[in-house]
C-alpha cells in the first residue's frame, strides 16, 4: 500500500496485540515516499504514533529519540522501529551512503570530467603540440600541482615529446585518459 496522504490512516484497522506478535501477518508492507509531503518530519512522527499504537510500542520513547537529532536521525529512528513493516522510498541507510561515496572516490578522474571539461581538453590540450604545455594545462584543469605522476606516465617513452607531437588526436586523447587513470591510482594511495 502506498501512502498518498496522512488522512489515509483514519480508517485503518487497529491490530490486536496477539496479531502483532508476528509482524509478518501484515498482508502488505506500507510504503512512504519521503520525497513527498508524507516525508516531512511532522507527518513521519504522526505515522510513528499510529504504527507504535498498532504495534504496541511506546510512542513517547520513539518520538523522543526521533526528535533528538536532525532529519537524518529522525529517518534512522523511524526505520529502526518500523522498517520491518514500512518501506521508506528514498531513504538510504548510512552504509548505502558510504558505498556511494566509495564508488565516487574510486572513479577515474577522467570518468569524473564534465562534458565542458572534455571539450576544453580537446580544444586546448589535445591540440597543443608541446607535451609540457599540454600536461600543465591538463593538470590545471584537474587541480594537480605536482608533475610527478605525469613524469612517471611519460617515462616509458624514449622521446615522449616526439611521441606526443607525432600522435593524432585520438591517440593523444587515449594518453590523456591513461595518464588520468594513473593519477587516480596515485591519489588512492
C-alpha positions in Angstrom: 0.0 0.0 0.0 1.5 3.4 -1.0 0.6 6.2 1.3 -0.7 9.2 -0.5 -2.0 11.2 2.4 -1.9 11.1 6.2 -5.7 11.0 6.2 -5.5 7.5 4.7 -4.9 6.2 8.2 -8.1 7.4 9.7 -10.0 4.2 8.8 -7.1 1.8 9.2 -7.8 -1.3 11.2 -6.1 -1.4 14.6 -4.3 -4.7 15.0 -4.9 -6.8 18.2 -1.8 -7.3 20.3 -1.8 -11.0 19.7 -1.9 -10.5 15.9 1.2 -8.3 16.1 3.5 -10.7 17.8 4.4 -11.8 14.3 4.6 -8.7 12.1 4.7 -11.0 9.0 1.0 -11.3 9.5 0.6 -7.9 7.9 -0.5 -8.7 4.4 1.5 -5.9 2.7 4.2 -3.5 3.8 3.3 0.1 3.9 5.4 2.4 1.6 6.1 6.1 2.3 7.8 8.2 -0.2 9.9 10.6 1.8 10.4 13.0 -1.1 6.7 13.9 -0.9 4.6 15.6 1.7 4.5 12.4 3.8 8.2 12.6 4.2 8.2 15.7 6.3 9.1 15.3 10.0 5.7 16.0 11.4 4.0 13.5 9.1 6.6 10.8 9.9 6.1 11.5 13.6 2.3 11.1 13.1 2.9 7.8 11.3 5.2 6.7 14.1 2.4 7.4 16.6 -0.1 5.3 14.6 2.3 2.4 14.0 3.5 2.4 17.6 0.0 2.1 18.8 -0.8 -0.7 16.3 2.5 -2.5 17.2 2.1 -2.0 20.9 5.3 0.1 21.2 6.0 3.1 23.5 5.5 6.0 21.2 6.9 8.6 23.7 10.3 6.9 23.7 10.3 6.6 19.9 9.2 10.2 19.5 11.9 11.5 21.9 14.6 9.6 20.0 13.2 10.8 16.6 13.3 14.4 17.8 16.8 14.1 19.5 18.7 15.0 16.3 18.3 16.1 12.7 16.1 14.8 9.9 18.6 12.0 9.1 18.3 10.9 12.7 14.5 11.0 12.5 14.6 8.7 9.5 17.1 6.4 11.1 15.0 6.0 14.2 11.8 5.6 12.2 13.4 2.9 10.1 14.9 1.2 13.1 11.5 0.9 14.8 9.2 0.4 11.8 11.5 -0.8 9.0 10.1 -4.3 9.2 6.6 -3.0 8.2 7.3 0.2 6.4 9.4 0.9 3.3 10.7 4.5 3.2 11.1 5.2 -0.5 14.1 7.5 -1.0 15.7 6.6 2.3 19.3 5.3 2.3 21.0 3.8 5.3 24.4 5.1 6.2 26.1 2.1 4.7 24.5 2.9 1.4 25.9 6.5 1.5 29.4 5.0 2.4 29.2 2.7 -0.6 28.1 5.5 -2.9 30.9 7.7 -1.5 33.5 5.0 -2.1 32.4 4.4 -5.7 32.8 8.1 -6.4 36.2 8.1 -4.7 37.5 5.2 -6.8 36.1 6.5 -10.1 38.8 7.7 -12.5 39.4 11.4 -12.8 38.7 11.0 -16.5 35.3 9.5 -15.8 34.5 12.3 -13.5 35.1 15.1 -16.0 32.2 17.2 -17.1 31.4 17.5 -20.8 32.6 21.1 -20.9 35.9 20.0 -19.3 36.3 17.3 -22.0 35.6 19.9 -24.7 38.2 22.2 -23.1 40.8 19.4 -23.1 40.1 18.6 -26.7 40.4 22.3 -27.7 43.4 23.3 -25.5 45.3 20.2 -24.5 44.9 17.8 -27.4 45.5 20.5 -30.0 48.8 21.6 -28.3 51.9 20.0 -29.9 54.2 20.8 -26.9 53.8 18.0 -24.4 54.9 20.1 -21.4 52.4 22.8 -22.2 49.7 20.2 -22.8 50.3 18.4 -19.5 50.5 21.7 -17.5 47.2 22.7 -19.0 45.6 19.3 -18.2 47.0 19.4 -14.6 45.5 22.8 -14.1 42.1 21.5 -15.1 42.2 18.6 -12.6 43.9 20.6 -9.9 47.2 18.7 -9.8 50.1 20.8 -8.7 52.9 18.2 -9.0 54.1 16.7 -12.3 55.4 13.6 -10.6 52.7 11.2 -11.8 52.8 12.7 -15.2 56.6 12.2 -15.4 56.1 8.5 -14.3 53.5 8.0 -17.1 55.6 9.5 -19.9 58.9 7.9 -18.7 58.1 4.7 -20.7 58.7 6.6 -23.9 62.3 7.3 -25.1 61.3 10.6 -26.6 57.9 11.5 -25.1 57.9 15.0 -26.7 58.3 13.5 -30.1 55.8 10.8 -29.4 53.2 13.4 -28.4 53.9 15.7 -31.3 53.6 12.9 -33.8 50.4 11.4 -32.3 47.0 12.1 -33.8 44.1 13.5 -31.7 42.6 10.1 -30.9 46.0 8.7 -29.6 46.5 11.9 -27.6 43.1 11.6 -26.0 43.9 7.9 -25.2 47.2 9.1 -23.5 45.2 11.7 -21.5 42.8 9.0 -20.3 45.6 6.6 -19.3 47.5 9.4 -17.6 44.4 10.4 -15.6 43.8 6.8 -14.6 47.4 6.7 -13.3 46.9 10.0 -11.5 43.7 8.5 -9.9 45.5 5.4 -8.7 48.2 7.6 -7.0 45.5 9.6 -5.2 44.1 6.4 -3.8 47.4 5.6 -2.1 
